[in-house]
């Protein structure tokens, strides 16, 4: 089996100049950076916006509640939001509004919870 390109590189018949190496390094670095900037391990915020219509009645359109009885969700950690919703669903969170929250969240699956958490986490509350 023959590997012409590998052999050419090994024997110095094909060379990569400094500019070519720098360009390839820049390209690979930018691809890695871009994928980490836009990756959201908790879900899709755009889908979360669509899945959160009942949330806005108490927590506000952008996650800022106009009623002190309901916490602001805007800018919270997506993990905190997800864990809180999961705890309400599982009946682990208690309080005067726990049953209402459990009822609101009962139809959402794990992906839905992650999407909603991502949406509210990305809101600035302005």
C-alpha positions in Angstrom: 0.0 0.0 0.0 1.4 3.4 -0.9 0.7 6.8 0.6 1.9 9.3 -2.0 1.1 12.5 0.1 2.6 11.0 3.3 5.7 9.8 1.4 6.1 13.2 -0.3 5.9 15.0 3.1 8.3 12.5 4.7 10.9 12.9 1.9 10.5 16.6 1.8 9.1 16.7 -1.7 6.0 18.6 -0.6 6.5 21.5 1.8 4.2 23.6 3.8 5.3 27.2 4.1 5.0 29.3 7.3 2.0 31.2 5.8 0.1 28.1 5.0 0.7 26.6 8.4 -0.4 29.8 10.1 -3.6 30.0 8.0 -4.5 26.4 8.8 -3.9 27.0 12.5 -6.1 30.1 12.4 -8.8 28.3 10.6 -8.8 25.4 13.0 -8.7 27.6 16.0 -11.6 29.7 14.8 -13.7 26.6 14.1 -13.1 25.3 17.6 -13.9 28.7 19.2 -17.0 29.2 17.1 -18.4 25.8 18.1 -17.9 26.5 21.8 -19.3 30.0 21.7 -22.6 28.8 20.2 -22.9 25.5 21.9 -25.5 25.4 24.7 -25.4 22.2 26.7 -28.8 23.0 28.2 -30.9 23.4 25.1 -32.1 25.6 22.3 -33.2 29.0 23.5 -35.3 29.7 20.4 -37.3 26.5 21.0 -37.5 27.4 24.7 -39.2 30.7 23.9 -41.9 28.8 22.0 -42.3 26.2 24.8 -42.6 28.8 27.7 -45.9 30.6 27.1 -47.4 29.6 30.4 -44.2 30.7 32.2 -44.5 34.3 31.1 -47.8 34.9 33.0 -46.0 34.8 36.3 -42.3 35.2 35.4 -42.7 37.9 32.7 -42.0 37.9 29.0 -38.3 38.3 29.4 -38.1 36.5 32.7 -38.7 39.6 34.9 -41.7 39.2 37.1 -43.9 42.2 37.9 -45.1 40.4 41.0 -42.8 39.9 44.0 -44.4 36.5 44.7 -42.8 35.1 41.5 -39.0 35.0 41.1 -37.2 36.6 38.2 -35.7 34.0 35.8 -33.8 36.3 33.5 -30.1 35.7 33.5 -30.2 32.8 36.0 -27.9 29.8 35.4 -29.4 27.4 33.0 -28.4 24.5 35.3 -30.2 26.2 38.2 -33.3 26.8 36.2 -33.3 23.2 34.8 -32.7 21.7 38.3 -35.4 23.8 39.8 -38.0 22.8 37.2 -37.0 19.1 37.5 -37.3 19.3 41.3 -40.8 20.7 40.9 -41.7 18.0 38.4 -40.5 15.3 40.7 -42.2 16.7 43.7 -38.9 17.4 45.5 -39.5 21.2 45.7 -42.2 22.4 48.2 -43.8 25.6 49.0 -47.1 27.4 48.4 -46.7 27.4 44.6 -45.1 24.0 44.2 -48.3 22.2 43.1 -49.0 24.9 40.5 -45.5 24.6 39.2 -45.7 20.9 39.1 -48.9 21.1 37.1 -47.4 23.7 34.7 -44.4 21.5 34.1 -46.1 18.1 33.9 -46.3 18.0 30.0 -42.6 19.1 29.5 -40.0 16.4 28.8 -36.3 16.7 29.6 -35.4 18.4 26.3 -38.3 20.9 26.8 -37.0 21.8 30.3 -33.5 22.3 28.9 -34.8 24.5 26.1 -36.9 26.7 28.5 -33.9 26.9 30.9 -31.7 28.1 28.0 -34.2 30.7 26.9 -34.6 32.3 30.3 -30.8 32.1 31.0 -30.1 34.1 27.9 -32.5 36.9 28.8 -31.1 40.1 30.2 -34.3 41.2 31.7 -34.3 44.5 30.0 
